[in-house]
Amino acid sequence: MENLSIQGQVLTPQSGDAYTTALRRNSDLSVLPAKYIVQPVLYEDIPPVIACATSQSPPLEIAVKGGGAHSATWASSNGGVVIDLSKLNKVTLAADKQSITVQGGAYWGDVYEVTSKEKVDVVGSPLWFVGVGGYTLGGGHGPLSGEHGLAVDNLLSATIVLADGRIVKTSSDEEPDLFWAIRGGGGQFGIAVDFTFKVYPYAGPIGAGMMAYPGSEIAQVLKIITDWKKTQTPTERFTMNFSRPAPHFKPTIVILPTVLHDQDGSRTQKILAPFREGAVKPVLDKVGLVPDMLTVSHAADAAIAAAPRSLVIRGTLISDFFPELLLGVYEKWLAFTESNEDVRASAVLFDLTSPHKLAEIGSADTPLKNREPNYWMAVQGRSKTDASVEAAREFTADIVSFVREKNAELSGQDLGWWLTLCQGNEKPEDVFGTNLPRLRELKTKYDPKKVWSKGFVIEPLV
Ligand SMILES: Cc1cc2nc3c(=O)[nH]c(=O)nc-3n(C[C@H](O)[C@H](O)[C@H](O)COP(=O)(O)OP(=O)(O)OC[C@H]3O[C@@H](n4cnc5c(N)ncnc54)[C@H](O)[C@@H]3O)c2cc1C
């Protein structure tokens, strides 16, 4: 591998800081000691790496790293080669400002640097450090999804390096099967070296910030949210978080609003009025107008920097904001974070983006099986010490199982799991439903030998 004639760098444990830095992931639990880390700078650097790894006996495992945000070890390898796309992070807005091409190793922050300057917008992550690659291939929910759907619904084309080394363009006209598979099938069909997305008019100014209520007021807060939801428009979204913020670490309900296209802040004020003047008043109220998604995407930086770096995330979908389900999760979270100081930074998030736009796409039109209106939730198990990592893992698994079962009981729909927030040990039929057979056929067509063996693995047909 060290002797490959490519323009990018090949790092090994002997490369010192450059190697150690390249191993870093958003969660310390996602780090594995790779034998080689290759950082391509050209798309043509990648096929020789694949050829070299697959020609060894036994073949070297290949992992692909986009932004490194996923909390499993999908973008890392123990003793294999990591194709680290971090140097492929260019973002190019088309001259007509109708589309934007983003290389597969960019962070959403790289995209927002450009969209902020050019006063345009694109469906992307609420947090700057999430990678465009993994996020998009898993579907991609974001603050603009209420208006414009998921990231994959806004994907116009992509360039993929296939397992056999070919570099192909894919869109609804070129390699359409591949285009279908990458819009929610994960990194199982090739390396996405670039994506071209639809661009929208500027979504700013944006009403954004934070309101917090004591956890003891959960029932009242849920009532305010449930009432607000009846009049929700596609341009307004809340996330509701259960967390224990420093310095008091008391159970707290943190509400993060995002109100798009609010020229003078008056719409944000109107929407928030019941949250301020209802039966319960916030103990913290810091909401204002910010210019754009770049600013929104940095809002949580300080809190995240202070949090323990051992993180495991799981999540799933819910059909509605059922108070009984939310209260059940709250009670479980409260008991867990009270039981052990090591894990008190563990948190739960419910995303309340208007779900109707995502339901305009059919459930067989992309690999994502759930296209009836739904919301997503995530549970972050964080641990200060190695001793409590297992407890944090069990907690995340317990919460998502509870949510899935309770949602099925209350809605009559079993939504299974959402790929992006899986850990890899879920049943594939629970993730892809009736889309699984087509995904398996396409895996057989594009990667019969499972060169892409990391991530949520789809088995080729035998
Ligand atoms: C704090 C936090 C908040 C999040 N919020 C949201 C949210 O609001 N909405 C949402 O939809 N998701 C959200 N996610 C989930 C996130 O989208 C996934 O974890 C996603 O996989 C991260 O992408 P990445 O490129 O950073 O990941 P990585 O860890 O680099 O990769 C994850 C997987 O994708 C593959 N992959 C990455 N890039 C490529 C590529 N270019 N080509 C082929 N395969 C690739 C990797 O091989 C790996 O299997 C959040 C995650 C975190 C940690």
The ligand as a Tripos MOL2 file, in Angstrom:
@<TRIPOS>MOLECULE
LIG
   53    58     1     0     0
SMALL
NO_CHARGES

@<TRIPOS>ATOM
      1 C1        -24.4400   14.5940   16.9930 C.3       1 LIG1
      2 C2        -25.0890   13.9850   15.7880 C.ar      1 LIG1
      3 C3        -26.2390   14.5740   15.2560 C.ar      1 LIG1
      4 C4        -26.8630   14.0200   14.1250 C.ar      1 LIG1
      5 N1        -27.9750   14.6360   13.6080 N.ar      1 LIG1
      6 C5        -28.5440   14.1310   12.4810 C.ar      1 LIG1
      7 C6        -29.6560   14.7830   11.8690 C.ar      1 LIG1
      8 O1        -30.1280   15.8170   12.3270 O.2       1 LIG1
      9 N2        -30.1850   14.2220   10.7550 N.ar      1 LIG1
     10 C7        -29.6720   13.0810   10.1960 C.ar      1 LIG1
     11 O2        -30.1750   12.6350    9.1540 O.2       1 LIG1
     12 N3        -28.6260   12.4360   10.7570 N.ar      1 LIG1
     13 C8        -28.0680   12.9430   11.8850 C.ar      1 LIG1
     14 N4        -26.9950   12.2960   12.4560 N.ar      1 LIG1
     15 C9        -26.5800   10.9740   11.9480 C.3       1 LIG1
     16 C10       -25.5520   11.1240   10.8520 C.3       1 LIG1
     17 O3        -26.1930   11.5600    9.6730 O.3       1 LIG1
     18 C11       -24.8760    9.7540   10.6030 C.3       1 LIG1
     19 O4        -24.1520    9.3780   11.7400 O.3       1 LIG1
     20 C12       -23.9870    9.7690    9.3820 C.3       1 LIG1
     21 O5        -23.5820    8.4480    9.0960 O.3       1 LIG1
     22 C13       -22.7780   10.6450    9.5660 C.3       1 LIG1
     23 O6        -22.0910   10.7750    8.3520 O.3       1 LIG1
     24 P1        -20.4960   10.8780    8.3380 P.3       1 LIG1
     25 O7        -20.0720   10.9730    6.9260 O.co2     1 LIG1
     26 O8        -20.0590   11.9400    9.2850 O.co2     1 LIG1
     27 O9        -20.1660    9.4940    8.9990 O.3       1 LIG1
     28 P2        -18.9540    8.4700    8.9390 P.3       1 LIG1
     29 O10       -18.8090    8.0200   10.3580 O.co2     1 LIG1
     30 O11       -17.7710    8.9950    8.2400 O.co2     1 LIG1
     31 O12       -19.5830    7.3100    8.0570 O.3       1 LIG1
     32 C14       -20.7940    6.6680    8.4010 C.3       1 LIG1
     33 C15       -21.0620    5.5900    7.3650 C.3       1 LIG1
     34 O13       -21.2410    6.1760    6.0810 O.3       1 LIG1
     35 C16       -20.2350    5.7070    5.1600 C.3       1 LIG1
     36 N5        -19.7980    6.8360    4.3350 N.ar      1 LIG1
     37 C17       -19.5220    8.0930    4.7470 C.ar      1 LIG1
     38 N6        -19.2240    8.8690    3.7050 N.ar      1 LIG1
     39 C18       -19.2830    8.0700    2.6070 C.ar      1 LIG1
     40 C19       -19.0800    8.2900    1.2270 C.ar      1 LIG1
     41 N7        -18.7830    9.5050    0.7670 N.pl3     1 LIG1
     42 N8        -19.2320    7.2490    0.3700 N.ar      1 LIG1
     43 C20       -19.5640    6.0090    0.8430 C.ar      1 LIG1
     44 N9        -19.7750    5.7530    2.1440 N.ar      1 LIG1
     45 C21       -19.6400    6.7790    3.0220 C.ar      1 LIG1
     46 C22       -19.1190    5.1630    6.0290 C.3       1 LIG1
     47 O14       -18.3850    4.1790    5.3560 O.3       1 LIG1
     48 C23       -19.9130    4.6100    7.2160 C.3       1 LIG1
     49 O15       -20.4430    3.3430    6.8970 O.3       1 LIG1
     50 C24       -26.3360   12.8470   13.5580 C.ar      1 LIG1
     51 C25       -25.1720   12.2640   14.0910 C.ar      1 LIG1
     52 C26       -24.5500   12.8360   15.1800 C.ar      1 LIG1
     53 C27       -23.3070   12.2220   15.7380 C.3       1 LIG1
@<TRIPOS>BOND
     1     1     2 1
     2     2     3 ar
     3     2    52 ar
     4     3     4 ar
     5     4     5 ar
     6     4    50 ar
     7     5     6 ar
     8     6     7 ar
     9     6    13 1
    10     7     8 2
    11     7     9 ar
    12     9    10 ar
    13    10    11 2
    14    10    12 ar
    15    12    13 ar
    16    13    14 ar
    17    14    15 1
    18    14    50 ar
    19    15    16 1
    20    16    17 1
    21    16    18 1
    22    18    19 1
    23    18    20 1
    24    20    21 1
    25    20    22 1
    26    22    23 1
    27    23    24 1
    28    24    25 2
    29    24    26 1
    30    24    27 1
    31    27    28 1
    32    28    29 2
    33    28    30 1
    34    28    31 1
    35    31    32 1
    36    32    33 1
    37    33    34 1
    38    33    48 1
    39    34    35 1
    40    35    36 1
    41    35    46 1
    42    36    37 ar
    43    36    45 ar
    44    37    38 ar
    45    38    39 ar
    46    39    40 ar
    47    39    45 ar
    48    40    41 1
    49    40    42 ar
    50    42    43 ar
    51    43    44 ar
    52    44    45 ar
    53    46    47 1
    54    46    48 1
    55    48    49 1
    56    50    51 ar
    57    51    52 ar
    58    52    53 1
@<TRIPOS>SUBSTRUCTURE
     1 LIG1         1 GROUP 0 **** ****
